[in-house]
Amino acid sequence: MADIQITLIQTLQAQAAWLEAPMRLFSFLGQPEFYLLVIPILYWCWDPRLGLRLALLMGISGGLNEALKVAFHLPRPYWVSPEVRALGSYPSFGLPSAHAQGAVALWGLLAFDARRRWFWAFAAVMAFLIGGSRVVLGVHFPTDVVAGWAVGVVVLLGFLALEEPVGRRVAALPLSRQVLVAFAGSLALALASFAALAALGDWQVPASWAAGALERSGEPIHPLFLRDAVTASGLFFGFAAGAAVEHRRGSMCAVGKGSVRLLRYIFGIAVTGAIWFGLGLLVPPDPLAATYLLQYLRAAVAGAWVSFGAPAVFARTNTLRGGE
């Protein structure tokens, strides 16, 4: 089965070299950086509730994906086959594809919200192209992508089924309890990955995988380093806790004309970047306890800025909220 998939990847890379550029673009549309551009524009400038739902869903999806990757601990194509060109480099395990899973979750939620047939078709095409790009780039087997789509559907449907009853119960709690629930939820996301890691016992990444990945991409791999799981956990907590405080404050998002919304977005994203990259300088590169703690705090602060800090500034600054 693996040989057939490697042959397919080889064929795509050799016979359709023109696909590389567009596939890199579609791959970016499945990156966490893209989500961090989309969620704030929804939350700050369009529909705060939809932005909140999307942020929570993507946090849940990201945390579960990392746990599943560790649980299956399977390689990427370029780690094991010298015949596959590494048109990308990723240090985590391959199954399931986070890009495919995230694409189904993101575009699926937007399609459920839009309730338009044409948008459903658009969402399906986007999920297909984002997932397919990972095969062309040589960073996922087709089975990784299919598994990602399947998990994405399950996560999305589960979220849609539970968000209303769970949301009602959480909204009825005092603010301090809401923040505590957000923290507990974030810990559950992180602990899922750490539990999967503990279940591996003394299993080690095969030396041939590490050597093959380094040879073909020039980048080392560290799939047992759970930085992505901690990042998803921290973002979930920061966004959920910040949104709870902002909702109680009574101003989910300032409104204004198009130019005001654009200014708001530019300012908010600039500060988000400063927080993310500035605090990133404090995070050690090694898998230490301090690394996980600082990465969690970094992600939580960034999430809280998006859901609470920025809207508070917009609501208090006449320039950013258009003098309303």
Contacts in CASP RR format, 6 or more apart in sequence:
PFRMAT RR
TARGET T0000
AUTHOR 0000-0000-0000
METHOD contacts of the structure
MODEL  1
MADIQITLIQTLQAQAAWLEAPMRLFSFLGQPEFYLLVIPILYWCWDPRL
GLRLALLMGISGGLNEALKVAFHLPRPYWVSPEVRALGSYPSFGLPSAHA
QGAVALWGLLAFDARRRWFWAFAAVMAFLIGGSRVVLGVHFPTDVVAGWA
VGVVVLLGFLALEEPVGRRVAALPLSRQVLVAFAGSLALALASFAALAAL
GDWQVPASWAAGALERSGEPIHPLFLRDAVTASGLFFGFAAGAAVEHRRG
SMCAVGKGSVRLLRYIFGIAVTGAIWFGLGLLVPPDPLAATYLLQYLRAA
VAGAWVSFGAPAVFARTNTLRGGE
1 143 0 8 1.000
2 80 0 8 1.000
2 141 0 8 1.000
5 77 0 8 1.000
5 141 0 8 1.000
5 142 0 8 1.000
5 143 0 8 1.000
6 77 0 8 1.000
6 81 0 8 1.000
6 83 0 8 1.000
6 84 0 8 1.000
6 141 0 8 1.000
8 135 0 8 1.000
8 142 0 8 1.000
9 77 0 8 1.000
9 84 0 8 1.000
9 135 0 8 1.000
9 136 0 8 1.000
9 138 0 8 1.000
9 141 0 8 1.000
10 83 0 8 1.000
10 84 0 8 1.000
12 19 0 8 1.000
12 135 0 8 1.000
12 136 0 8 1.000
13 20 0 8 1.000
13 84 0 8 1.000
13 85 0 8 1.000
13 87 0 8 1.000
13 136 0 8 1.000
13 138 0 8 1.000
16 136 0 8 1.000
19 136 0 8 1.000
20 87 0 8 1.000
20 136 0 8 1.000
20 137 0 8 1.000
22 133 0 8 1.000
23 87 0 8 1.000
23 132 0 8 1.000
23 133 0 8 1.000
23 136 0 8 1.000
23 137 0 8 1.000
24 87 0 8 1.000
24 133 0 8 1.000
24 137 0 8 1.000
26 126 0 8 1.000
26 129 0 8 1.000
26 130 0 8 1.000
26 131 0 8 1.000
26 132 0 8 1.000
26 133 0 8 1.000
27 99 0 8 1.000
27 130 0 8 1.000
27 133 0 8 1.000
27 134 0 8 1.000
27 137 0 8 1.000
28 34 0 8 1.000
29 103 0 8 1.000
29 126 0 8 1.000
29 130 0 8 1.000
30 99 0 8 1.000
30 102 0 8 1.000
30 103 0 8 1.000
30 106 0 8 1.000
30 130 0 8 1.000
31 99 0 8 1.000
32 231 0 8 1.000
35 54 0 8 1.000
35 58 0 8 1.000
35 106 0 8 1.000
36 272 0 8 1.000
37 269 0 8 1.000
38 54 0 8 1.000
38 106 0 8 1.000
39 51 0 8 1.000
39 54 0 8 1.000
39 55 0 8 1.000
39 58 0 8 1.000
39 306 0 8 1.000
40 265 0 8 1.000
40 268 0 8 1.000
40 269 0 8 1.000
40 272 0 8 1.000
40 306 0 8 1.000
40 310 0 8 1.000
41 265 0 8 1.000
42 48 0 8 1.000
42 50 0 8 1.000
42 51 0 8 1.000
42 54 0 8 1.000
43 51 0 8 1.000
43 52 0 8 1.000
43 55 0 8 1.000
43 253 0 8 1.000
43 306 0 8 1.000
43 307 0 8 1.000
43 311 0 8 1.000
44 253 0 8 1.000
44 261 0 8 1.000
44 264 0 8 1.000
44 265 0 8 1.000
44 268 0 8 1.000
44 306 0 8 1.000
44 310 0 8 1.000
44 311 0 8 1.000
44 314 0 8 1.000
45 253 0 8 1.000
45 261 0 8 1.000
45 262 0 8 1.000
45 264 0 8 1.000
45 265 0 8 1.000
47 113 0 8 1.000
48 252 0 8 1.000
48 253 0 8 1.000
48 311 0 8 1.000
49 252 0 8 1.000
50 109 0 8 1.000
50 110 0 8 1.000
50 113 0 8 1.000
52 239 0 8 1.000
52 243 0 8 1.000
52 307 0 8 1.000
53 109 0 8 1.000
53 163 0 8 1.000
54 106 0 8 1.000
54 109 0 8 1.000
54 110 0 8 1.000
55 235 0 8 1.000
55 236 0 8 1.000
55 239 0 8 1.000
55 240 0 8 1.000
55 243 0 8 1.000
55 303 0 8 1.000
55 306 0 8 1.000
55 307 0 8 1.000
56 159 0 8 1.000
56 163 0 8 1.000
56 236 0 8 1.000
56 239 0 8 1.000
56 240 0 8 1.000
57 105 0 8 1.000
57 106 0 8 1.000
57 109 0 8 1.000
57 155 0 8 1.000
57 156 0 8 1.000
57 159 0 8 1.000
58 102 0 8 1.000
58 105 0 8 1.000
58 106 0 8 1.000
59 189 0 8 1.000
59 232 0 8 1.000
59 235 0 8 1.000
59 236 0 8 1.000
60 155 0 8 1.000
60 159 0 8 1.000
60 189 0 8 1.000
60 236 0 8 1.000
61 101 0 8 1.000
61 102 0 8 1.000
61 105 0 8 1.000
61 152 0 8 1.000
61 155 0 8 1.000
62 98 0 8 1.000
62 101 0 8 1.000
62 102 0 8 1.000
62 189 0 8 1.000
62 228 0 8 1.000
62 229 0 8 1.000
62 232 0 8 1.000
63 189 0 8 1.000
63 190 0 8 1.000
63 192 0 8 1.000
63 193 0 8 1.000
63 228 0 8 1.000
63 229 0 8 1.000
63 232 0 8 1.000
63 233 0 8 1.000
64 151 0 8 1.000
64 155 0 8 1.000
64 189 0 8 1.000
64 192 0 8 1.000
65 96 0 8 1.000
65 98 0 8 1.000
65 101 0 8 1.000
65 102 0 8 1.000
65 148 0 8 1.000
65 151 0 8 1.000
66 92 0 8 1.000
66 98 0 8 1.000
66 193 0 8 1.000
66 226 0 8 1.000
66 228 0 8 1.000
66 229 0 8 1.000
66 232 0 8 1.000
67 192 0 8 1.000
67 193 0 8 1.000
67 195 0 8 1.000
67 196 0 8 1.000
67 229 0 8 1.000
68 95 0 8 1.000
68 96 0 8 1.000
68 151 0 8 1.000
68 196 0 8 1.000
69 92 0 8 1.000
69 93 0 8 1.000
69 94 0 8 1.000
69 95 0 8 1.000
69 96 0 8 1.000
69 98 0 8 1.000
69 223 0 8 1.000
70 93 0 8 1.000
70 193 0 8 1.000
70 196 0 8 1.000
70 197 0 8 1.000
70 200 0 8 1.000
70 223 0 8 1.000
70 224 0 8 1.000
70 226 0 8 1.000
71 196 0 8 1.000
71 199 0 8 1.000
72 93 0 8 1.000
72 94 0 8 1.000
72 95 0 8 1.000
72 96 0 8 1.000
73 93 0 8 1.000
73 200 0 8 1.000
73 203 0 8 1.000
73 223 0 8 1.000
74 93 0 8 1.000
74 94 0 8 1.000
74 95 0 8 1.000
74 144 0 8 1.000
75 93 0 8 1.000
75 94 0 8 1.000
75 206 0 8 1.000
75 209 0 8 1.000
76 90 0 8 1.000
76 93 0 8 1.000
76 94 0 8 1.000
76 138 0 8 1.000
76 139 0 8 1.000
76 140 0 8 1.000
76 141 0 8 1.000
76 144 0 8 1.000
76 213 0 8 1.000
77 84 0 8 1.000
77 138 0 8 1.000
77 139 0 8 1.000
77 140 0 8 1.000
77 141 0 8 1.000
78 84 0 8 1.000
78 85 0 8 1.000
78 86 0 8 1.000
78 88 0 8 1.000
78 138 0 8 1.000
78 139 0 8 1.000
78 212 0 8 1.000
78 213 0 8 1.000
78 216 0 8 1.000
78 217 0 8 1.000
79 209 0 8 1.000
79 210 0 8 1.000
79 212 0 8 1.000
79 213 0 8 1.000
79 221 0 8 1.000
80 208 0 8 1.000
80 209 0 8 1.000
80 212 0 8 1.000
82 212 0 8 1.000
82 215 0 8 1.000
82 216 0 8 1.000
84 138 0 8 1.000
84 216 0 8 1.000
85 138 0 8 1.000
85 216 0 8 1.000
86 138 0 8 1.000
86 139 0 8 1.000
86 213 0 8 1.000
86 216 0 8 1.000
86 217 0 8 1.000
86 218 0 8 1.000
87 136 0 8 1.000
87 137 0 8 1.000
87 138 0 8 1.000
87 139 0 8 1.000
88 137 0 8 1.000
88 138 0 8 1.000
88 139 0 8 1.000
88 217 0 8 1.000
89 139 0 8 1.000
89 213 0 8 1.000
89 217 0 8 1.000
89 218 0 8 1.000
89 219 0 8 1.000
90 139 0 8 1.000
90 221 0 8 1.000
91 219 0 8 1.000
91 220 0 8 1.000
91 221 0 8 1.000
91 222 0 8 1.000
91 223 0 8 1.000
91 225 0 8 1.000
92 98 0 8 1.000
92 221 0 8 1.000
92 223 0 8 1.000
92 228 0 8 1.000
93 223 0 8 1.000
94 139 0 8 1.000
94 140 0 8 1.000
94 141 0 8 1.000
94 144 0 8 1.000
95 141 0 8 1.000
95 143 0 8 1.000
95 144 0 8 1.000
95 147 0 8 1.000
96 144 0 8 1.000
96 147 0 8 1.000
96 148 0 8 1.000
96 150 0 8 1.000
96 151 0 8 1.000
97 131 0 8 1.000
97 134 0 8 1.000
97 140 0 8 1.000
97 144 0 8 1.000
97 145 0 8 1.000
97 147 0 8 1.000
97 148 0 8 1.000
98 148 0 8 1.000
99 130 0 8 1.000
99 131 0 8 1.000
99 133 0 8 1.000
99 134 0 8 1.000
99 140 0 8 1.000
99 145 0 8 1.000
100 127 0 8 1.000
100 130 0 8 1.000
100 131 0 8 1.000
100 132 0 8 1.000
100 134 0 8 1.000
100 140 0 8 1.000
100 144 0 8 1.000
100 145 0 8 1.000
100 146 0 8 1.000
100 147 0 8 1.000
100 148 0 8 1.000
100 149 0 8 1.000
100 152 0 8 1.000
101 148 0 8 1.000
101 149 0 8 1.000
101 151 0 8 1.000
101 152 0 8 1.000
101 155 0 8 1.000
102 148 0 8 1.000
102 152 0 8 1.000
103 126 0 8 1.000
103 127 0 8 1.000
103 130 0 8 1.000
103 131 0 8 1.000
104 127 0 8 1.000
104 148 0 8 1.000
104 149 0 8 1.000
104 152 0 8 1.000
104 153 0 8 1.000
104 155 0 8 1.000
104 156 0 8 1.000
105 152 0 8 1.000
105 155 0 8 1.000
105 156 0 8 1.000
105 159 0 8 1.000
107 122 0 8 1.000
107 123 0 8 1.000
107 124 0 8 1.000
107 126 0 8 1.000
107 127 0 8 1.000
108 123 0 8 1.000
108 127 0 8 1.000
108 156 0 8 1.000
109 156 0 8 1.000
109 159 0 8 1.000
109 160 0 8 1.000
110 119 0 8 1.000
110 123 0 8 1.000
111 119 0 8 1.000
111 120 0 8 1.000
111 122 0 8 1.000
111 123 0 8 1.000
112 160 0 8 1.000
127 149 0 8 1.000
131 140 0 8 1.000
131 145 0 8 1.000
131 149 0 8 1.000
132 145 0 8 1.000
134 140 0 8 1.000
134 144 0 8 1.000
134 145 0 8 1.000
135 141 0 8 1.000
135 142 0 8 1.000
135 145 0 8 1.000
170 178 0 8 1.000
170 181 0 8 1.000
171 178 0 8 1.000
173 181 0 8 1.000
175 244 0 8 1.000
175 245 0 8 1.000
175 248 0 8 1.000
178 241 0 8 1.000
178 244 0 8 1.000
179 241 0 8 1.000
179 244 0 8 1.000
179 245 0 8 1.000
182 236 0 8 1.000
182 237 0 8 1.000
182 238 0 8 1.000
182 240 0 8 1.000
182 241 0 8 1.000
182 244 0 8 1.000
183 237 0 8 1.000
183 241 0 8 1.000
185 236 0 8 1.000
185 237 0 8 1.000
186 233 0 8 1.000
186 234 0 8 1.000
186 236 0 8 1.000
186 237 0 8 1.000
186 238 0 8 1.000
186 240 0 8 1.000
186 300 0 8 1.000
187 233 0 8 1.000
189 229 0 8 1.000
189 232 0 8 1.000
189 233 0 8 1.000
189 236 0 8 1.000
190 226 0 8 1.000
190 229 0 8 1.000
190 230 0 8 1.000
190 232 0 8 1.000
190 233 0 8 1.000
190 234 0 8 1.000
190 296 0 8 1.000
192 229 0 8 1.000
193 226 0 8 1.000
193 229 0 8 1.000
194 226 0 8 1.000
194 229 0 8 1.000
197 224 0 8 1.000
197 226 0 8 1.000
200 224 0 8 1.000
205 221 0 8 1.000
205 223 0 8 1.000
205 224 0 8 1.000
209 221 0 8 1.000
210 220 0 8 1.000
210 221 0 8 1.000
213 219 0 8 1.000
213 220 0 8 1.000
213 221 0 8 1.000
214 220 0 8 1.000
214 221 0 8 1.000
222 287 0 8 1.000
224 287 0 8 1.000
225 287 0 8 1.000
226 287 0 8 1.000
226 292 0 8 1.000
227 287 0 8 1.000
227 291 0 8 1.000
227 292 0 8 1.000
227 295 0 8 1.000
230 292 0 8 1.000
230 295 0 8 1.000
230 296 0 8 1.000
230 299 0 8 1.000
231 295 0 8 1.000
231 296 0 8 1.000
231 298 0 8 1.000
231 299 0 8 1.000
232 299 0 8 1.000
233 296 0 8 1.000
233 299 0 8 1.000
234 296 0 8 1.000
234 297 0 8 1.000
234 299 0 8 1.000
234 300 0 8 1.000
234 303 0 8 1.000
235 299 0 8 1.000
235 300 0 8 1.000
235 302 0 8 1.000
235 303 0 8 1.000
237 296 0 8 1.000
237 300 0 8 1.000
238 299 0 8 1.000
238 300 0 8 1.000
238 301 0 8 1.000
238 302 0 8 1.000
238 303 0 8 1.000
238 304 0 8 1.000
238 307 0 8 1.000
239 303 0 8 1.000
239 304 0 8 1.000
239 306 0 8 1.000
239 307 0 8 1.000
240 307 0 8 1.000
241 300 0 8 1.000
241 304 0 8 1.000
241 307 0 8 1.000
241 308 0 8 1.000
242 303 0 8 1.000
242 304 0 8 1.000
242 307 0 8 1.000
242 308 0 8 1.000
242 309 0 8 1.000
243 252 0 8 1.000
243 307 0 8 1.000
243 308 0 8 1.000
245 308 0 8 1.000
246 252 0 8 1.000
246 307 0 8 1.000
246 308 0 8 1.000
246 309 0 8 1.000
246 311 0 8 1.000
246 312 0 8 1.000
249 312 0 8 1.000
251 311 0 8 1.000
251 312 0 8 1.000
251 315 0 8 1.000
252 311 0 8 1.000
253 311 0 8 1.000
253 314 0 8 1.000
254 264 0 8 1.000
254 311 0 8 1.000
254 314 0 8 1.000
254 315 0 8 1.000
254 320 0 8 1.000
254 321 0 8 1.000
254 324 0 8 1.000
255 321 0 8 1.000
255 324 0 8 1.000
256 321 0 8 1.000
256 322 0 8 1.000
256 324 0 8 1.000
257 322 0 8 1.000
260 320 0 8 1.000
260 321 0 8 1.000
260 322 0 8 1.000
263 319 0 8 1.000
263 320 0 8 1.000
264 310 0 8 1.000
264 314 0 8 1.000
264 320 0 8 1.000
264 321 0 8 1.000
267 310 0 8 1.000
267 313 0 8 1.000
267 320 0 8 1.000
268 305 0 8 1.000
268 306 0 8 1.000
268 310 0 8 1.000
268 313 0 8 1.000
271 305 0 8 1.000
271 310 0 8 1.000
272 302 0 8 1.000
272 305 0 8 1.000
272 306 0 8 1.000
272 310 0 8 1.000
273 302 0 8 1.000
275 298 0 8 1.000
275 301 0 8 1.000
275 302 0 8 1.000
275 305 0 8 1.000
276 298 0 8 1.000
276 302 0 8 1.000
279 294 0 8 1.000
279 297 0 8 1.000
279 298 0 8 1.000
279 301 0 8 1.000
279 302 0 8 1.000
280 294 0 8 1.000
280 298 0 8 1.000
282 294 0 8 1.000
282 298 0 8 1.000
283 291 0 8 1.000
283 294 0 8 1.000
283 295 0 8 1.000
283 298 0 8 1.000
284 290 0 8 1.000
284 291 0 8 1.000
284 294 0 8 1.000
285 291 0 8 1.000
313 320 0 8 1.000
314 320 0 8 1.000
314 321 0 8 1.000
315 321 0 8 1.000
END
